[in-house]
């Protein structure tokens, strides 16, 4: 299929575009952690890249679900095989969230079942478990449950785990770990979260 570049502007179209193909394909475990902004955004960047390669993607959001976020509409508009499931009930214990720890844990446990089904199905090329590190830290899911998920993944599946406070045991199982460090944040200057950048 010829490459359709109608939405791409290249400053120098005379430069040839090549496609890399690894000698051996490997499914990676990628952990995006840290207290800075950009972990989910980075994961969404990988979703966009996977889409560009025609890959089948699933993103399960463990905390998000009570407040609208732009990726929900963006995924609908993408001409890709991307499934996004907001399984959460908001961030447990902050910003006036009305749900009990038990309700949050119940939702996260249901999300774990969905994650296990999708990971072991063999139908996906890339799966994102968004905010799962937070879910472990808040004891909504157990560390052993997530280690089991990682160990059950097929060899060619890319598995992305996001959220602050990644457990050392999760980091030890990862192929790639990136820590997003906050240097400054608009929120600390009294600026409210902004659509398209923060959510």
N, C-alpha and C positions, 0 to 999 in steps of 0.2 A: 504494500500500500504506500503510495507516495506521501511524503511529508507535507502536510497542509500548514503553511506558515502565514495564513491571513491575519492572525492576531499577534504575530511576532514581528517586531521591527529589529533588524540587525544593522548596526552602524556600518559594517563592512560585509555586504552579502557575497563578496568575491571569495571570502575565506570558506573553505570546504568544511562541512559539518560531518564529523565522524561519530560512529557509535561504538562505545567500548563493550566488549563481551569478556567477562572473566573466564579464565581457563577452567575454574571450578566454581559453581554456584553454591553459596552457603547461606542458610538462614541465620540472621544475626539476632542477638538479644541486645537491645539498646536501652539504656537507662538515662532519662533526662531528669535531673534533680537539682536541688539548690533552692535558695530563698529569693532568687531574682525572678523577674518577669520574663516569660518566653518559653516555658517548657511545653505547654500545650501548643503554642504557636509553632515551635520547632517540629513537633509531631505532625501537625497539620501540613507543614511544608513537605514532610516525607510522604504524607497521604497524596498531596498534589503530584509529587514526583512519581509515585507508584501509579497514579492515574495515568500520567503521561506515558508510562510503559505498558499500559493495558492490564495492570494487575488488579486482582480482586482484593478489596480492602474492607476491614471492619474496625470501627472505633467505638469502644464501650467507655462511656464517661461515668466513672464511679461516684463522683460528687455532684456533678452538674445535673440539673433537671428542674430546678425551681425558678431560675431566671433565664430569660432569653439570651442566647449568644449567637453571634453572626454566622458561625460555622454551620449551624443547623440549616439556614437558608442557602448558604453557599454550596453545601453538598447537594442539595436538591437541584441546583442550577448546573452542576458539573455533569458533563456527558461521560460519566465513569461508573464503574461498578463499585460504588462506595456505600457501605451501610454504616449509619451513625445511630447509636442507641444511647440515649440519655437515661441512665438507670438510677441516678442518684436523687436525693431529696434536698440538695443544697449542702453547704458546708456545715458540718456537724459542730454545734456548740458556738458558732460565731454569727455576727450580724443579725441577731434576733431570730435565728432559725428556730421554728416552733416545734420541730420534731425531736422526740427523745432519742437517746443513744441506741436503745433497743430497736426503734423503728429504722434508724439509719443502718444499723447492723443487718437487720432483716433484708433491706433493699440491697445492701452490698453482697450479702450471701446469695441472693437471687442472681445478681450480676455475675458472681463467680461461676455459678452453674452455666449461665449463658456463655461466659468466656471459655470454660472447659469444653462445651459443645462445639464452639466455633474453632478453637485451637486444634482439637483432635479430629475435626471433620475432614481435613485435607482439602477443603474448598477455597481457602484463603491464601493469599500470598503475603499479606501484611496485616497484622492486628495490633491496634493501639489500645492499651489499658490505661486510660487517662485518669490521673489522680490516684492510681492504685497504691502508690507509696504513701500518700496521705491516709488512705483507708487502712493500711497496715499500722501506721503510727497511731491512729485513733482507735485501733482495735475493733474496726468494723469487719475486717478480714484477718485471718491469722497468717503469720509469716510462713508457716509450713504449707498452708493452702496455696500461696503464691509460688513458693518454690516448686510445689507439685505441678502447677501450671507451666512453669518454665521448662521443667524436665519432661513434660508430656508433649512439647511442641514437635511437629514434624521437622526433619532436617532442613527443609528449604523454606520454612515459614520465618518471616521477619517478625519479631515480637518487640514492641516498644512499650516501655513502662515509664509513666511520667509521675511527677509529684515530688514535693519537697520531702526531706528526711528519709531518703532511701536507706533501707537497712543494709549493713555491711554484707550480710549473706546474699542479698540480691545483687549488690555491686560485684561480689566475687563471681557470680554466675554470668555476668554480662560480658559481651564482646566489646562494646563501646559504652563508655559512661561520660556524660557531659554534665558539669555542674554550672548552673546559671547563678551568678553571684550578683546581688544587688549592690550597686554603687550609690545610686539615688533613685527615688521613685516619686512620681508626681503626687501620689496619695499623701506622702509625708509633707508636701507643700500645701496641702488642703485642696488639691484638685481632684474632683470626682472622677471615677472611671469613665473613659470615653469610648463610645461605640466605634467599632472598626479597629481599635487598637487594643483595648482592654477586654472587650467581650464581643 
